Amino acid sequence: MPALILPLIDAAAHWPPRGALIGLDLGTKTIGVAVSDPDRRLATGVETIQRKNFTMDAARLLALAGERAVCGFVLGLPINMDGSEGPRAQSTRAFARNFSKLTEHAIGLWDERLSTAAVERELIANDVSRARRAEVIDEHAAIFILQGALDRLRVRF
């Protein structure tokens, strides 16, 4: 049976009270990956996956999940500023549908509006070079997405 794909709060009801989560920032060329601690207090960057094809990308994500004994996934859902869903959000939902067939862990969707822009501003403020920003922006966006989700879950529960 495929994993459930739900809004973050609804997905959290299907995760055990304790256990790490993986956060993903899905781009067209890369996937930023972050992981939480088992108590779900802090998101930490793991890596940026250079996208090849779905099978290889999913295999790497499942390997990371296994290494870190995660109990769920948080995918950044790129909602437009007016609240509508464009092509990037549709692509994220398609990825989630395909990925859900490979895992039993519920997938929570989290509004990632402006996450990359916020991370880029932070990196610029810290005087990170343009080349270095390009290398780390997706991983940092995944951290931003996952930390926002963790903070939201802490308020709710």
ZITABEL-V218384 format. One record per backbone hydrogen bond with DSSP energy under -1.0 kcal/mol. NH is the residue of the N-H (numbers start at 1). CO is the residue of the C=O. E is the energy in kcal/mol with one decimal. If there is no record, write none. Layout:
# ZITABEL-V218384
NH;CO;E + NH;CO;E
This chain:
# ZITABEL-V218384
3;100;-2.8 + 6;107;-2.7 + 8;109;-1.9 + 11;7;-2.6 + 12;8;-2.4 + 14;11;-2.3 + 15;12;-1.3 + 19;38;-3.0 + 22;72;-2.0 + 23;34;-2.7 + 24;74;-2.6 + 25;32;-2.3 + 27;30;-2.6 + 31;49;-2.0 + 32;25;-2.5 + 33;47;-2.4 + 34;23;-2.3 + 35;44;-2.8 + 36;21;-2.4 + 37;42;-1.1 + 40;37;-2.0 + 44;35;-2.7 + 46;33;-2.9 + 47;33;-1.1 + 49;31;-2.9 + 51;29;-2.6 + 57;53;-2.8 + 58;54;-3.2 + 59;55;-2.1 + 60;56;-2.0 + 61;57;-2.2 + 62;58;-2.7 + 63;59;-2.1 + 64;60;-2.4 + 65;61;-2.4 + 66;62;-2.3 + 67;63;-2.5 + 68;64;-1.7 + 70;65;-2.0 + 71;20;-2.9 + 73;106;-2.0 + 74;22;-3.1 + 75;108;-2.8 + 76;24;-2.4 + 77;110;-3.2 + 79;77;-1.7 + 80;84;-2.9 + 83;80;-2.2 + 90;86;-2.2 + 91;87;-2.3 + 92;88;-2.1 + 93;89;-2.5 + 94;90;-2.1 + 95;91;-2.4 + 96;92;-2.6 + 97;93;-2.4 + 98;94;-2.3 + 99;95;-3.1 + 100;96;-2.4 + 102;99;-2.2 + 107;4;-3.3 + 108;73;-3.3 + 109;6;-2.6 + 110;75;-2.5 + 112;77;-1.9 + 115;112;-2.6 + 118;114;-2.5 + 119;115;-2.4 + 120;116;-2.7 + 121;117;-2.3 + 122;118;-2.0 + 123;119;-2.7 + 124;120;-2.5 + 125;121;-2.5 + 126;122;-1.4 + 127;124;-2.1 + 128;123;-2.4 + 133;129;-2.8 + 134;130;-2.1 + 135;131;-1.3 + 136;132;-1.7 + 137;133;-2.2 + 140;136;-2.6 + 141;137;-2.3 + 142;138;-2.1 + 143;139;-1.9 + 144;140;-2.5 + 145;141;-2.7 + 146;142;-2.8 + 147;143;-3.1 + 148;144;-2.1 + 149;145;-2.1 + 150;146;-2.8 + 151;147;-2.7 + 152;148;-2.0 + 153;149;-2.5 + 154;150;-2.1 + 155;151;-1.5 + 156;152;-1.9 + 157;153;-2.7
